[in-house]
């Protein structure tokens, strides 16, 4: 099975690129969409005394840097859950995010407020991030955090952190982050590290694209 760093698909009459690094790019609008970054999640757990990995925020922001360098982008849209919890608004997580924002001062950034954003609070004003409620319309799409029902529009959403379980011999299992594309809704995988995922299965009318190790694959026939 071979894959590609990005895969073009037609959704709601528009060509969108599914990216191997768990993001979606709309070339006609030079717009990059990212779901569920959950910046500061590991730091939040460490405040609770949990032994979790360090450096996840720095790696997530570096991955955003790499995507912005690879795909001409005027607008970056976070489909909810930019910050994991209120502790992420202080300390090293916020400092890293502020330094990253200065490197991309001309970039328009929009955050669709998700459930974690509501508990964490909106990003500080100096980050110059426009915060909007779901659904937020852009062309034929309703940009959401949760997979809402938006008649007449194709929903682009996150929240569920979809993964597809590849089953090998015996007990071998591989949980692969994936995009799930149906007639009226597309689910994006969680962008952030240390986020977990919800397994989804093949179903009539659902096409699943796996994203792993720098490539995107079509996993079923929809």
KOLKOL-921356 format. One record per residue: x, z, y of N, C-alpha, C in turn; residue in three letters. Coordinates in Angstrom, 3 decimals. Last residue first. Example, Ala and Ser with C-alpha at 12.3 -4.5 7.8 and 13.67 -1.06 7.14 Angstrom:
REM KOLKOL-921356
{r {12.850; 7.080; -2.250}; {13.670; 7.140; -1.060}; {12.900; 7.870; 0.030}; 'SER'}
{r {13.190; 7.800; -5.690}; {12.300; 7.800; -4.500}; {13.200; 7.800; -3.300}; 'ALA'}
***
This chain:
REM KOLKOL-921356
{r {-15.879; 0.215; 3.329}; {-16.997; 0.493; 4.214}; {-18.341; 0.194; 3.604}; 'UNK'}
{r {-13.685; -0.018; 1.715}; {-14.311; -1.254; 2.168}; {-15.526; -1.031; 3.053}; 'UNK'}
{r {-10.827; 2.094; 2.506}; {-11.992; 1.713; 1.712}; {-12.614; 0.466; 2.319}; 'UNK'}
{r {-8.556; 2.348; 4.036}; {-8.606; 3.035; 2.755}; {-9.801; 2.669; 1.896}; 'UNK'}
{r {-6.237; 0.750; 5.997}; {-7.662; 0.763; 5.655}; {-7.774; 1.298; 4.229}; 'UNK'}
{r {-3.647; 2.616; 7.583}; {-4.144; 1.846; 6.465}; {-5.663; 1.861; 6.426}; 'UNK'}
{r {-0.930; 2.912; 9.783}; {-2.380; 3.031; 9.617}; {-2.780; 2.117; 8.468}; 'UNK'}
{r {2.144; 4.834; 10.133}; {1.377; 3.645; 9.781}; {-0.103; 3.976; 9.664}; 'UNK'}
{r {3.741; 7.121; 10.344}; {4.007; 5.978; 11.214}; {3.231; 4.726; 10.896}; 'UNK'}
{r {2.705; 8.984; 8.451}; {4.079; 8.476; 8.350}; {4.277; 7.174; 9.113}; 'UNK'}
{r {-0.732; 8.062; 8.698}; {0.293; 8.953; 8.160}; {1.632; 8.241; 8.138}; 'UNK'}
{r {-4.039; 7.586; 8.639}; {-2.926; 7.563; 9.593}; {-1.880; 8.572; 9.124}; 'UNK'}
{r {-6.628; 5.548; 7.192}; {-5.689; 6.653; 7.146}; {-4.555; 6.469; 8.134}; 'UNK'}
{r {-9.879; 4.757; 7.844}; {-8.510; 4.293; 8.074}; {-7.591; 5.519; 8.087}; 'UNK'}
{r {-12.939; 3.892; 6.473}; {-11.973; 4.959; 6.702}; {-10.580; 4.365; 6.796}; 'UNK'}
{r {-16.209; 3.012; 7.242}; {-14.869; 2.522; 6.932}; {-13.864; 3.573; 7.356}; 'UNK'}
{r {-19.448; 3.218; 6.142}; {-18.359; 3.998; 6.725}; {-17.021; 3.416; 6.273}; 'UNK'}
{r {-21.450; 1.948; 4.741}; {-21.394; 1.747; 6.181}; {-20.288; 2.516; 6.881}; 'UNK'}
{r {-21.635; 4.425; 2.236}; {-22.072; 3.106; 2.690}; {-22.048; 3.016; 4.222}; 'UNK'}
{r {-18.611; 6.389; 2.160}; {-20.072; 6.303; 2.170}; {-20.457; 4.901; 2.620}; 'UNK'}
{r {-15.928; 8.543; 1.242}; {-16.461; 7.202; 1.445}; {-17.984; 7.244; 1.369}; 'UNK'}
{r {-15.727; 11.777; 2.859}; {-15.759; 10.892; 1.705}; {-16.198; 9.499; 2.112}; 'UNK'}
{r {-13.564; 14.091; 4.496}; {-14.735; 13.224; 4.495}; {-14.610; 12.250; 3.338}; 'UNK'}
{r {-12.387; 17.359; 5.123}; {-12.386; 16.200; 4.239}; {-13.686; 15.418; 4.367}; 'UNK'}
{r {-11.126; 18.475; 8.117}; {-12.321; 18.471; 7.278}; {-12.333; 17.200; 6.446}; 'UNK'}
{r {-8.041; 20.281; 8.848}; {-8.908; 19.116; 8.825}; {-10.083; 19.282; 7.887}; 'UNK'}
{r {-5.327; 21.652; 10.893}; {-6.195; 21.593; 9.725}; {-7.092; 20.365; 9.766}; 'UNK'}
{r {-3.510; 21.951; 12.991}; {-4.943; 21.933; 13.302}; {-5.836; 21.944; 12.072}; 'UNK'}
{r {-0.746; 21.515; 13.412}; {-1.240; 22.859; 13.093}; {-2.739; 22.974; 13.401}; 'UNK'}
{r {-0.656; 19.106; 16.116}; {-0.130; 19.695; 14.889}; {-0.809; 21.050; 14.663}; 'UNK'}
{r {-3.302; 17.087; 17.524}; {-2.389; 18.214; 17.515}; {-1.871; 18.576; 16.136}; 'UNK'}
{r {-5.224; 15.150; 17.026}; {-3.885; 14.745; 17.454}; {-2.887; 15.873; 17.255}; 'UNK'}
{r {-7.557; 14.713; 14.466}; {-6.960; 15.650; 15.418}; {-5.538; 15.200; 15.741}; 'UNK'}
{r {-9.009; 11.386; 14.321}; {-8.341; 12.549; 13.736}; {-7.828; 13.474; 14.826}; 'UNK'}
{r {-12.225; 10.379; 15.559}; {-10.768; 10.344; 15.646}; {-10.183; 11.548; 14.925}; 'UNK'}
{r {-15.043; 8.600; 14.533}; {-14.390; 9.897; 14.618}; {-12.877; 9.701; 14.636}; 'UNK'}
{r {-17.507; 6.590; 15.886}; {-16.138; 6.603; 15.381}; {-15.564; 7.996; 15.603}; 'UNK'}
{r {-20.821; 5.401; 15.446}; {-19.895; 6.484; 15.771}; {-18.534; 6.267; 15.130}; 'UNK'}
{r {-22.525; 3.428; 14.593}; {-22.786; 4.000; 15.911}; {-21.810; 5.100; 16.305}; 'UNK'}
{r {-21.445; 2.474; 12.159}; {-22.115; 1.562; 13.081}; {-22.237; 2.137; 14.486}; 'UNK'}
{r {-18.207; 4.101; 11.760}; {-19.540; 3.727; 11.317}; {-20.205; 2.891; 12.400}; 'UNK'}
{r {-15.060; 5.113; 10.864}; {-15.789; 4.167; 11.710}; {-17.119; 3.807; 11.059}; 'UNK'}
{r {-12.709; 7.560; 11.055}; {-13.932; 7.209; 10.341}; {-14.791; 6.356; 11.268}; 'UNK'}
{r {-9.264; 8.000; 10.643}; {-10.330; 7.543; 11.523}; {-11.521; 7.190; 10.628}; 'UNK'}
{r {-7.420; 10.819; 9.280}; {-8.046; 9.502; 9.229}; {-9.006; 9.280; 10.394}; 'UNK'}
{r {-4.778; 12.479; 7.544}; {-5.618; 12.344; 8.744}; {-6.194; 10.935; 8.808}; 'UNK'}
{r {-4.845; 13.091; 4.125}; {-4.368; 12.157; 5.134}; {-5.295; 12.176; 6.352}; 'UNK'}
{r {-3.764; 15.034; 1.639}; {-4.768; 15.046; 2.709}; {-4.231; 14.233; 3.881}; 'UNK'}
{r {-3.265; 14.383; -1.661}; {-2.668; 14.165; -0.345}; {-3.794; 14.113; 0.676}; 'UNK'}
{r {-2.692; 15.801; -4.859}; {-3.616; 15.539; -3.765}; {-2.810; 15.312; -2.483}; 'UNK'}
{r {-2.422; 16.168; -8.352}; {-1.821; 15.658; -7.120}; {-2.896; 15.320; -6.091}; 'UNK'}
{r {-3.199; 17.025; -10.799}; {-3.678; 17.796; -9.658}; {-3.113; 17.303; -8.332}; 'UNK'}
{r {-3.278; 13.917; -12.350}; {-3.346; 15.356; -12.537}; {-3.939; 16.042; -11.324}; 'UNK'}
{r {-2.378; 11.471; -9.933}; {-2.484; 11.914; -11.311}; {-2.539; 13.437; -11.380}; 'UNK'}
{r {-4.134; 11.653; -6.828}; {-3.205; 11.020; -7.743}; {-3.432; 11.494; -9.162}; 'UNK'}
{r {-6.287; 11.111; -4.187}; {-6.100; 11.800; -5.456}; {-5.176; 10.999; -6.359}; 'UNK'}
{r {-6.502; 11.723; -0.806}; {-6.057; 10.764; -1.809}; {-5.726; 11.536; -3.086}; 'UNK'}
{r {-8.908; 12.645; 1.376}; {-8.094; 13.175; 0.279}; {-7.792; 12.055; -0.715}; 'UNK'}
{r {-8.853; 12.358; 4.831}; {-9.289; 11.734; 3.586}; {-8.350; 12.200; 2.487}; 'UNK'}
{r {-10.094; 14.216; 7.622}; {-9.004; 13.849; 6.714}; {-9.620; 13.222; 5.473}; 'UNK'}
{r {-11.150; 14.866; 10.984}; {-11.365; 14.236; 9.675}; {-10.066; 13.948; 8.923}; 'UNK'}
{r {-11.890; 16.905; 13.000}; {-10.544; 16.782; 12.422}; {-10.604; 16.076; 11.061}; 'UNK'}
{r {-14.203; 17.265; 14.438}; {-14.266; 17.550; 13.010}; {-12.899; 17.468; 12.329}; 'UNK'}
{r {-13.477; 16.639; 17.188}; {-14.062; 17.921; 16.802}; {-13.950; 18.246; 15.316}; 'UNK'}
{r {-14.279; 13.559; 18.425}; {-13.321; 14.262; 17.587}; {-14.005; 15.441; 16.933}; 'UNK'}
{r {-15.612; 10.252; 19.214}; {-15.594; 11.713; 19.214}; {-14.486; 12.251; 18.317}; 'UNK'}
{r {-17.536; 7.802; 20.556}; {-16.150; 8.085; 20.170}; {-15.966; 9.581; 20.308}; 'UNK'}
{r {-20.526; 6.093; 19.893}; {-19.896; 7.376; 20.181}; {-18.458; 7.388; 19.677}; 'UNK'}
{r {-22.050; 3.450; 21.460}; {-21.217; 3.815; 20.317}; {-20.424; 5.062; 20.704}; 'UNK'}
{r {-25.444; 3.530; 22.621}; {-24.003; 3.581; 22.862}; {-23.280; 3.910; 21.563}; 'UNK'}
{r {-28.080; 3.657; 21.859}; {-27.662; 2.527; 22.676}; {-26.180; 2.483; 22.978}; 'UNK'}
{r {-28.223; 7.201; 21.694}; {-28.844; 5.902; 21.418}; {-28.379; 4.830; 22.404}; 'UNK'}
{r {-26.207; 9.372; 20.655}; {-26.343; 8.737; 21.977}; {-26.910; 7.336; 21.777}; 'UNK'}
{r {-25.603; 12.324; 19.146}; {-26.452; 11.141; 19.002}; {-26.691; 10.578; 20.398}; 'UNK'}
{r {-22.177; 13.493; 18.931}; {-23.557; 13.556; 19.388}; {-24.287; 12.262; 19.066}; 'UNK'}
{r {-19.665; 14.932; 17.676}; {-20.348; 13.669; 17.350}; {-21.836; 13.731; 17.676}; 'UNK'}
{r {-17.930; 16.494; 20.427}; {-18.675; 16.586; 19.180}; {-19.425; 15.274; 18.926}; 'UNK'}
{r {-16.842; 15.087; 22.688}; {-16.027; 15.922; 21.814}; {-16.710; 16.020; 20.455}; 'UNK'}
{r {-17.238; 11.618; 23.685}; {-17.721; 12.964; 23.402}; {-16.617; 13.786; 22.734}; 'UNK'}
{r {-18.189; 8.785; 25.281}; {-17.022; 9.580; 24.931}; {-17.455; 11.040; 24.846}; 'UNK'}
{r {-19.915; 6.111; 24.383}; {-20.170; 7.474; 24.842}; {-19.000; 8.309; 24.357}; 'UNK'}
{r {-19.361; 2.679; 25.277}; {-19.034; 3.883; 24.513}; {-19.530; 5.156; 25.200}; 'UNK'}
{r {-19.390; 0.324; 26.633}; {-20.399; 0.495; 25.584}; {-20.237; 1.798; 24.806}; 'UNK'}
{r {-18.084; 1.908; 29.516}; {-18.485; 0.659; 28.889}; {-19.552; 0.902; 27.836}; 'UNK'}
{r {-18.300; 5.144; 29.114}; {-17.265; 4.190; 29.509}; {-17.559; 2.887; 28.786}; 'UNK'}
{r {-19.833; 8.263; 29.751}; {-19.951; 6.848; 29.406}; {-18.789; 6.039; 29.954}; 'UNK'}
{r {-19.667; 11.219; 28.146}; {-19.138; 10.553; 29.330}; {-19.073; 9.073; 29.004}; 'UNK'}
{r {-22.035; 13.679; 27.015}; {-21.253; 12.465; 26.820}; {-20.812; 11.870; 28.156}; 'UNK'}
{r {-19.682; 16.211; 28.096}; {-20.071; 15.136; 27.180}; {-21.577; 14.902; 27.254}; 'UNK'}
{r {-18.363; 16.742; 31.403}; {-19.155; 17.147; 30.252}; {-19.463; 15.942; 29.377}; 'UNK'}
{r {-14.958; 16.670; 32.619}; {-16.343; 16.213; 32.611}; {-17.048; 16.735; 31.360}; 'UNK'}
{r {-12.233; 17.045; 34.721}; {-12.947; 17.631; 33.584}; {-14.425; 17.253; 33.689}; 'UNK'}
{r {-9.240; 15.582; 35.554}; {-10.681; 15.540; 35.807}; {-11.402; 16.043; 34.556}; 'UNK'}
{r {-6.347; 17.202; 36.337}; {-7.104; 16.660; 35.220}; {-8.583; 16.723; 35.564}; 'UNK'}
{r {-4.220; 18.351; 37.869}; {-4.947; 17.150; 38.308}; {-5.617; 16.440; 37.126}; 'UNK'}
{r {-2.835; 20.646; 37.583}; {-2.607; 19.624; 36.566}; {-3.343; 18.323; 36.880}; 'UNK'}
{r {-3.728; 22.389; 39.477}; {-2.496; 21.660; 39.782}; {-2.132; 20.642; 38.707}; 'UNK'}
{r {-5.956; 23.667; 38.373}; {-6.176; 22.538; 39.280}; {-4.903; 21.733; 39.519}; 'UNK'}
{r {-5.746; 24.423; 34.842}; {-5.480; 24.732; 36.254}; {-5.527; 23.487; 37.126}; 'UNK'}
{r {-8.476; 23.426; 32.672}; {-7.054; 23.442; 33.024}; {-6.861; 23.782; 34.497}; 'UNK'}
{r {-11.229; 25.699; 32.090}; {-10.705; 24.403; 32.511}; {-9.227; 24.509; 32.851}; 'UNK'}
{r {-11.252; 27.899; 29.227}; {-11.372; 27.651; 30.660}; {-10.759; 26.307; 31.013}; 'UNK'}
{r {-11.439; 28.527; 26.570}; {-10.119; 28.653; 27.210}; {-10.226; 28.582; 28.726}; 'UNK'}
{r {-14.111; 27.969; 26.002}; {-13.628; 29.344; 25.856}; {-12.286; 29.552; 26.543}; 'UNK'}
{r {-14.253; 25.268; 26.603}; {-15.208; 26.168; 27.226}; {-14.764; 27.620; 27.108}; 'UNK'}
{r {-12.295; 24.246; 24.954}; {-12.088; 24.207; 26.409}; {-13.044; 25.158; 27.111}; 'UNK'}
{r {-13.481; 24.506; 22.480}; {-12.327; 25.349; 22.787}; {-12.020; 25.349; 24.284}; 'UNK'}
{r {-15.524; 22.581; 22.770}; {-15.871; 23.982; 22.541}; {-14.686; 24.912; 22.822}; 'UNK'}
{r {-14.595; 20.351; 25.528}; {-14.974; 20.685; 24.156}; {-15.228; 22.166; 23.993}; 'UNK'}
{r {-14.963; 18.037; 28.105}; {-14.917; 19.465; 27.780}; {-15.441; 19.719; 26.360}; 'UNK'}
{r {-12.818; 15.502; 28.330}; {-14.197; 15.751; 27.945}; {-14.241; 17.190; 27.428}; 'UNK'}
{r {-10.588; 14.923; 30.867}; {-10.849; 15.797; 29.725}; {-12.352; 15.907; 29.519}; 'UNK'}
{r {-8.489; 12.410; 32.081}; {-9.859; 12.915; 31.998}; {-9.964; 13.772; 30.732}; 'UNK'}
{r {-6.012; 11.311; 34.250}; {-6.316; 12.057; 33.024}; {-7.725; 12.633; 33.124}; 'UNK'}
{r {-4.039; 8.740; 35.449}; {-5.350; 9.369; 35.525}; {-5.639; 10.052; 34.202}; 'UNK'}
{r {-0.667; 9.021; 36.377}; {-1.606; 8.772; 35.292}; {-2.938; 9.473; 35.559}; 'UNK'}
{r {1.241; 9.751; 38.150}; {0.351; 8.654; 38.539}; {-0.732; 8.380; 37.504}; 'UNK'}
{r {2.768; 11.726; 36.899}; {1.940; 12.096; 38.051}; {0.936; 11.013; 38.427}; 'UNK'}
{r {4.254; 12.356; 34.617}; {3.216; 11.316; 34.570}; {2.232; 11.532; 35.717}; 'UNK'}
{r {5.911; 14.451; 35.021}; {6.541; 13.202; 34.578}; {5.542; 12.044; 34.578}; 'UNK'}
{r {4.080; 16.422; 35.561}; {4.913; 15.926; 36.664}; {5.595; 14.612; 36.293}; 'UNK'}
{r {3.126; 16.963; 33.000}; {2.243; 16.305; 33.969}; {3.037; 15.738; 35.138}; 'UNK'}
{r {5.296; 18.317; 31.851}; {4.899; 17.008; 31.319}; {4.043; 16.256; 32.333}; 'UNK'}
{r {5.216; 20.653; 33.349}; {6.404; 19.801; 33.435}; {6.081; 18.397; 32.920}; 'UNK'}
{r {2.708; 21.627; 32.496}; {2.936; 21.309; 33.908}; {4.145; 20.397; 34.083}; 'UNK'}
{r {3.218; 22.048; 29.773}; {2.198; 21.078; 30.169}; {2.378; 20.681; 31.626}; 'UNK'}
{r {5.148; 24.067; 29.899}; {5.481; 22.784; 29.287}; {4.500; 21.702; 29.710}; 'UNK'}
{r {3.630; 26.091; 31.111}; {4.825; 25.587; 31.782}; {5.221; 24.222; 31.219}; 'UNK'}
{r {1.672; 26.564; 29.146}; {1.278; 26.006; 30.433}; {2.483; 25.434; 31.168}; 'UNK'}
{r {3.381; 27.587; 27.106}; {2.510; 26.428; 26.879}; {2.128; 25.769; 28.192}; 'UNK'}
{r {4.695; 29.844; 28.162}; {5.464; 28.639; 27.885}; {4.582; 27.411; 27.674}; 'UNK'}
{r {2.211; 31.375; 30.326}; {3.436; 31.360; 29.536}; {3.996; 29.978; 29.282}; 'UNK'}
{r {-1.298; 30.423; 30.079}; {-0.180; 31.161; 30.658}; {1.068; 30.921; 29.815}; 'UNK'}
{r {-3.261; 29.224; 28.690}; {-3.245; 28.976; 30.134}; {-2.064; 29.683; 30.815}; 'UNK'}
{r {-3.287; 30.101; 26.111}; {-2.541; 28.870; 26.373}; {-2.471; 28.547; 27.863}; 'UNK'}
{r {-5.065; 32.252; 26.016}; {-3.632; 32.532; 26.154}; {-2.777; 31.298; 26.436}; 'UNK'}
{r {-7.599; 30.839; 25.612}; {-7.201; 31.316; 26.939}; {-5.712; 31.677; 27.047}; 'UNK'}
{r {-6.942; 28.060; 23.357}; {-7.568; 29.334; 23.717}; {-7.010; 29.796; 25.058}; 'UNK'}
{r {-6.112; 25.341; 23.214}; {-6.758; 25.986; 22.078}; {-7.531; 27.242; 22.482}; 'UNK'}
{r {-6.702; 22.578; 25.334}; {-6.089; 23.887; 25.143}; {-6.842; 24.627; 24.038}; 'UNK'}
{r {-8.321; 20.350; 24.582}; {-6.945; 20.173; 25.064}; {-6.162; 21.463; 24.848}; 'UNK'}
{r {-10.948; 19.860; 23.532}; {-10.010; 20.809; 22.938}; {-8.562; 20.480; 23.292}; 'UNK'}
{r {-11.778; 16.362; 24.214}; {-12.053; 17.774; 23.976}; {-10.924; 18.542; 23.317}; 'UNK'}
{r {-10.476; 13.815; 24.242}; {-11.839; 14.007; 23.742}; {-12.042; 15.466; 23.298}; 'UNK'}
{r {-8.724; 12.858; 27.006}; {-8.727; 13.839; 25.930}; {-10.180; 14.078; 25.506}; 'UNK'}
{r {-7.546; 9.858; 28.136}; {-8.765; 10.644; 27.955}; {-8.574; 11.570; 26.760}; 'UNK'}
{r {-5.648; 8.325; 30.549}; {-5.565; 9.093; 29.317}; {-6.806; 9.976; 29.230}; 'UNK'}
{r {-5.105; 5.234; 32.068}; {-5.991; 6.384; 31.941}; {-5.797; 7.010; 30.557}; 'UNK'}
{r {-3.177; 3.320; 31.947}; {-3.578; 3.773; 33.278}; {-4.400; 5.053; 33.206}; 'UNK'}
{r {-0.579; 2.280; 29.873}; {-1.735; 3.169; 30.011}; {-1.962; 3.557; 31.464}; 'UNK'}
{r {0.902; 0.337; 27.451}; {0.651; 0.429; 28.902}; {-0.663; 1.163; 29.175}; 'UNK'}
{r {2.478; 1.967; 24.886}; {1.219; 1.284; 25.197}; {0.915; 1.441; 26.683}; 'UNK'}
{r {4.911; 3.294; 24.765}; {4.686; 2.162; 23.865}; {3.460; 1.332; 24.241}; 'UNK'}
{r {4.851; 5.413; 26.482}; {5.944; 4.454; 26.628}; {5.690; 3.181; 25.824}; 'UNK'}
{r {2.703; 6.806; 25.502}; {2.601; 6.248; 26.851}; {3.705; 5.234; 27.117}; 'UNK'}
{r {3.788; 7.603; 23.026}; {2.645; 6.698; 23.074}; {2.518; 6.037; 24.438}; 'UNK'}
{r {5.848; 9.320; 23.880}; {6.174; 8.125; 23.094}; {5.022; 7.121; 23.125}; 'UNK'}
{r {4.382; 11.344; 25.175}; {5.374; 10.553; 25.911}; {5.651; 9.236; 25.182}; 'UNK'}
{r {2.992; 12.338; 22.955}; {2.258; 11.677; 24.038}; {3.192; 10.823; 24.878}; 'UNK'}
{r {5.184; 13.421; 21.597}; {4.426; 12.334; 20.976}; {3.581; 11.600; 22.015}; 'UNK'}
{r {5.836; 15.426; 23.401}; {6.788; 14.334; 23.176}; {6.097; 13.152; 22.517}; 'UNK'}
{r {3.604; 17.053; 23.080}; {3.819; 16.396; 24.374}; {4.835; 15.265; 24.250}; 'UNK'}
{r {4.018; 17.891; 20.423}; {2.810; 17.159; 20.784}; {2.982; 16.411; 22.101}; 'UNK'}
{r {6.463; 19.262; 20.674}; {6.388; 18.052; 19.845}; {5.150; 17.235; 20.189}; 'UNK'}
{r {5.706; 21.376; 22.353}; {6.756; 20.443; 22.778}; {6.690; 19.153; 21.971}; 'UNK'}
{r {3.812; 22.642; 20.676}; {3.406; 22.067; 21.967}; {4.423; 21.050; 22.445}; 'UNK'}
{r {5.396; 23.509; 18.503}; {4.358; 22.502; 18.293}; {3.911; 21.871; 19.607}; 'UNK'}
{r {7.346; 25.496; 18.611}; {7.700; 24.153; 19.068}; {6.614; 23.113; 18.923}; 'UNK'}
{r {6.976; 27.418; 15.572}; {7.208; 27.296; 17.001}; {7.511; 25.837; 17.339}; 'UNK'}
{r {4.551; 28.374; 13.027}; {5.661; 27.561; 13.538}; {5.758; 27.610; 15.063}; 'UNK'}
{r {3.720; 31.916; 12.596}; {3.379; 30.493; 12.589}; {4.518; 29.697; 13.234}; 'UNK'}
{r {2.839; 34.881; 11.702}; {4.080; 34.104; 11.611}; {3.786; 32.615; 11.483}; 'UNK'}
{r {0.829; 36.682; 14.029}; {0.873; 35.809; 12.870}; {2.168; 34.995; 12.854}; 'UNK'}
{r {0.326; 38.294; 16.213}; {1.266; 38.776; 15.218}; {1.363; 37.926; 13.971}; 'UNK'}
{r {-1.146; 37.219; 18.148}; {-1.889; 38.066; 17.212}; {-0.982; 38.581; 16.093}; 'UNK'}
{r {0.573; 35.567; 19.366}; {0.175; 36.759; 20.122}; {-0.606; 37.733; 19.253}; 'UNK'}
{r {0.625; 33.530; 17.488}; {1.768; 34.445; 17.544}; {1.443; 35.693; 18.358}; 'UNK'}
{r {-1.735; 32.204; 18.035}; {-1.629; 32.949; 16.786}; {-0.459; 33.928; 16.816}; 'UNK'}
{r {-0.968; 31.055; 20.466}; {-2.088; 31.996; 20.414}; {-2.028; 32.840; 19.150}; 'UNK'}
{r {1.026; 29.320; 19.643}; {1.376; 30.447; 20.515}; {0.275; 31.501; 20.514}; 'UNK'}
{r {-0.506; 27.494; 18.178}; {0.489; 28.317; 17.478}; {0.865; 29.538; 18.321}; 'UNK'}
{r {-2.065; 26.439; 20.297}; {-2.690; 27.107; 19.156}; {-1.699; 28.017; 18.436}; 'UNK'}
{r {-1.108; 25.006; 22.461}; {-1.029; 26.463; 22.513}; {-1.652; 27.164; 21.333}; 'UNK'}
{r {-3.382; 22.345; 22.320}; {-2.110; 22.858; 22.817}; {-2.167; 24.383; 22.900}; 'UNK'}
{r {-5.285; 20.703; 20.972}; {-5.163; 22.144; 20.684}; {-3.795; 22.694; 21.108}; 'UNK'}
{r {-6.080; 18.047; 20.819}; {-4.649; 18.349; 20.923}; {-4.378; 19.816; 20.586}; 'UNK'}
{r {-8.571; 16.523; 20.242}; {-8.164; 17.785; 19.620}; {-6.645; 17.994; 19.625}; 'UNK'}
{r {-7.917; 13.065; 20.648}; {-8.863; 14.133; 20.332}; {-8.128; 15.363; 19.814}; 'UNK'}
{r {-7.286; 10.563; 22.994}; {-6.695; 11.554; 22.104}; {-7.730; 12.654; 21.876}; 'UNK'}
{r {-6.924; 7.273; 24.154}; {-7.832; 8.372; 23.829}; {-7.213; 9.253; 22.754}; 'UNK'}
{r {-5.866; 5.293; 26.798}; {-5.452; 5.978; 25.580}; {-6.385; 7.160; 25.358}; 'UNK'}
{r {-6.425; 2.195; 28.302}; {-6.874; 3.580; 28.151}; {-6.453; 4.111; 26.786}; 'UNK'}
{r {-6.597; -0.421; 29.285}; {-5.339; 0.334; 29.325}; {-5.616; 1.844; 29.291}; 'UNK'}
{r {-8.793; -1.883; 28.805}; {-8.911; -0.880; 29.862}; {-7.626; -0.090; 30.056}; 'UNK'}
{r {-7.958; -3.481; 26.721}; {-8.611; -4.124; 27.863}; {-8.721; -3.182; 29.053}; 'UNK'}
{r {-6.966; -1.621; 24.774}; {-6.047; -2.437; 25.584}; {-6.699; -3.068; 26.813}; 'UNK'}
{r {-7.394; 1.436; 23.947}; {-8.317; 0.374; 24.372}; {-7.523; -0.542; 25.304}; 'UNK'}
{r {-6.302; 3.382; 21.239}; {-5.933; 2.666; 22.464}; {-6.914; 1.528; 22.705}; 'UNK'}
{r {-6.198; 6.607; 19.809}; {-6.893; 5.321; 19.897}; {-6.559; 4.693; 21.244}; 'UNK'}
{r {-4.170; 8.510; 17.504}; {-4.793; 8.281; 18.803}; {-5.442; 6.903; 18.769}; 'UNK'}
{r {-2.309; 9.022; 15.403}; {-3.587; 9.733; 15.504}; {-4.175; 9.687; 16.908}; 'UNK'}
{r {-0.144; 7.345; 15.218}; {0.083; 8.716; 15.664}; {-1.219; 9.384; 16.098}; 'UNK'}
{r {-1.134; 4.846; 14.617}; {-0.612; 5.658; 13.518}; {-0.413; 7.110; 13.924}; 'UNK'}
{r {-4.173; 3.949; 16.242}; {-2.733; 4.177; 16.269}; {-2.298; 5.126; 15.158}; 'UNK'}
{r {-6.364; 1.365; 16.516}; {-6.175; 2.647; 15.860}; {-4.672; 2.859; 15.707}; 'UNK'}
{r {-7.496; -0.313; 19.281}; {-6.369; -0.165; 18.366}; {-6.345; 1.255; 17.820}; 'UNK'}
{r {-10.368; -2.347; 19.828}; {-9.684; -1.071; 19.946}; {-8.553; -1.029; 18.929}; 'UNK'}
{r {-12.257; -4.686; 21.395}; {-11.120; -4.536; 20.503}; {-10.415; -3.223; 20.812}; 'UNK'}
{r {-15.825; -4.515; 21.482}; {-14.527; -4.324; 22.122}; {-13.437; -4.189; 21.060}; 'UNK'}
{r {-18.265; -4.504; 20.191}; {-17.883; -5.702; 20.929}; {-16.550; -5.601; 21.647}; 'UNK'}
{r {-18.263; -2.089; 18.806}; {-19.200; -2.276; 19.925}; {-18.780; -3.448; 20.809}; 'UNK'}
{r {-15.082; -2.782; 17.703}; {-16.121; -1.764; 17.712}; {-16.968; -1.968; 18.962}; 'UNK'}
{r {-12.656; -4.211; 15.761}; {-13.695; -4.502; 16.759}; {-14.819; -3.493; 16.608}; 'UNK'}
{r {-9.252; -3.135; 15.565}; {-10.596; -3.213; 14.984}; {-11.579; -3.535; 16.106}; 'UNK'}
{r {-5.823; -3.257; 14.892}; {-6.899; -3.671; 15.787}; {-8.213; -3.750; 15.019}; 'UNK'}
{r {-3.555; -0.745; 14.331}; {-4.456; -1.669; 13.659}; {-5.616; -1.980; 14.591}; 'UNK'}
{r {-0.107; 0.133; 14.440}; {-1.451; 0.140; 15.007}; {-2.269; -0.955; 14.352}; 'UNK'}
{r {1.943; 0.187; 12.542}; {1.873; 1.247; 13.558}; {0.561; 1.283; 14.330}; 'UNK'}
{r {0.641; -0.418; 9.210}; {1.164; -0.921; 10.461}; {1.068; 0.176; 11.511}; 'UNK'}
{r {1.258; -0.377; 5.629}; {0.517; -0.089; 6.841}; {1.228; -0.646; 8.048}; 'UNK'}
{r {0.712; -0.991; 2.137}; {1.525; -1.080; 3.340}; {0.646; -0.853; 4.561}; 'UNK'}
{r {0.852; 0.000; -1.191}; {0.000; 0.000; 0.000}; {0.885; 0.000; 1.237}; 'UNK'}
***
